[in-house]
Amino acid sequence: MPKEHDPRMTVSVGQREFEELNREWADYVAATGGGAGPVDPVLTLRRTGRILRSLDRLLASMDREDGTTDHPSAPQA
């Protein structure tokens, strides 16, 4: 039986950026209380912004297995 092509690719990301995203997500979950009570909308929006900034940095650190990058700031050929 022939092996089917797997359309997924392997990427590597910066460990520091990945850990930062995990911390920001944990802060967000703590701030929202997991839906257990009233939520401070301003704090929640601030935490959301921090997650998005952290995610942006994580994506900027991403490299594909073939060595190419798809960074928004990378020059396009």
C-alpha positions as a LaTeX table, in Angstrom:
\begin{tabular}{lrrr}
\hline
Residue & $x$ (\AA) & $y$ (\AA) & $z$ (\AA) \\
\hline
Met1 & 0.00 & 0.00 & 0.00 \\
Pro2 & 1.60 & 3.32 & $-1.06$ \\
Lys3 & 2.18 & 5.91 & 1.61 \\
Glu4 & $-0.17$ & 8.86 & 1.13 \\
His5 & 1.22 & 12.37 & 1.05 \\
Asp6 & 0.79 & 14.10 & 4.41 \\
Pro7 & 0.00 & 17.79 & 3.70 \\
Arg8 & 1.23 & 18.88 & 7.15 \\
Met9 & 4.62 & 20.50 & 7.56 \\
Thr10 & 6.94 & 20.65 & 10.51 \\
Val11 & 7.81 & 24.06 & 11.90 \\
Ser12 & 10.11 & 25.20 & 14.63 \\
Val13 & 9.48 & 28.20 & 16.83 \\
Gly14 & 11.52 & 30.07 & 19.36 \\
Gln15 & 11.38 & 28.46 & 22.78 \\
Arg16 & 11.31 & 31.82 & 24.55 \\
Glu17 & 8.40 & 32.99 & 22.40 \\
Phe18 & 6.52 & 29.73 & 22.98 \\
Glu19 & 6.99 & 29.98 & 26.75 \\
Glu20 & 5.87 & 33.62 & 26.68 \\
Leu21 & 2.68 & 32.65 & 24.84 \\
Asn22 & 2.00 & 29.93 & 27.42 \\
Arg23 & 2.43 & 32.44 & 30.27 \\
Glu24 & 0.14 & 34.97 & 28.59 \\
Trp25 & $-2.51$ & 32.29 & 28.04 \\
Ala26 & $-2.30$ & 31.22 & 31.70 \\
Asp27 & $-2.70$ & 34.88 & 32.77 \\
Tyr28 & $-5.73$ & 35.21 & 30.50 \\
Val29 & $-7.38$ & 32.08 & 31.94 \\
Ala30 & $-6.66$ & 33.31 & 35.47 \\
Ala31 & $-8.14$ & 36.75 & 34.67 \\
Thr32 & $-11.31$ & 35.33 & 33.17 \\
Gly33 & $-11.74$ & 32.83 & 35.98 \\
Gly34 & $-12.64$ & 30.05 & 33.61 \\
Gly35 & $-16.22$ & 31.35 & 33.45 \\
Ala36 & $-16.75$ & 30.88 & 37.20 \\
Gly37 & $-17.90$ & 34.41 & 37.92 \\
Pro38 & $-17.98$ & 38.05 & 36.80 \\
Val39 & $-15.23$ & 39.07 & 34.42 \\
Asp40 & $-13.47$ & 42.44 & 34.28 \\
Pro41 & $-13.83$ & 43.35 & 30.59 \\
Val42 & $-10.94$ & 45.82 & 30.61 \\
Leu43 & $-8.54$ & 43.31 & 32.14 \\
Thr44 & $-9.76$ & 40.65 & 29.72 \\
Leu45 & $-9.13$ & 42.91 & 26.72 \\
Arg46 & $-5.66$ & 43.77 & 28.00 \\
Arg47 & $-4.85$ & 40.09 & 28.41 \\
Thr48 & $-6.22$ & 39.40 & 24.92 \\
Gly49 & $-3.94$ & 42.08 & 23.49 \\
Arg50 & $-0.95$ & 40.56 & 25.28 \\
Ile51 & $-1.80$ & 37.14 & 23.85 \\
Leu52 & $-2.02$ & 38.58 & 20.33 \\
Arg53 & 1.33 & 40.38 & 20.67 \\
Ser54 & 2.91 & 37.22 & 22.03 \\
Leu55 & 1.43 & 35.17 & 19.20 \\
Asp56 & 2.80 & 37.67 & 16.68 \\
Arg57 & 6.29 & 37.26 & 18.15 \\
Leu58 & 5.90 & 33.46 & 18.11 \\
Leu59 & 4.88 & 33.47 & 14.45 \\
Ala60 & 7.79 & 35.76 & 13.60 \\
Ser61 & 10.16 & 33.18 & 15.12 \\
Met62 & 8.73 & 30.36 & 13.00 \\
Asp63 & 10.81 & 28.50 & 10.43 \\
Arg64 & 9.64 & 25.67 & 8.21 \\
Glu65 & 11.40 & 22.32 & 7.96 \\
Asp66 & 12.73 & 23.24 & 4.50 \\
Gly67 & 14.57 & 26.22 & 6.00 \\
Thr68 & 12.37 & 28.87 & 4.45 \\
Thr69 & 10.54 & 31.51 & 6.44 \\
Asp70 & 7.15 & 33.08 & 5.98 \\
His71 & 7.68 & 36.03 & 8.30 \\
Pro72 & 5.62 & 39.10 & 7.48 \\
Ser73 & 8.79 & 41.14 & 7.83 \\
Ala74 & 10.87 & 38.82 & 5.64 \\
Pro75 & 11.76 & 40.25 & 2.23 \\
Gln76 & 9.75 & 38.70 & $-0.59$ \\
Ala77 & 11.65 & 37.52 & $-3.68$ \\
\hline
\end{tabular}
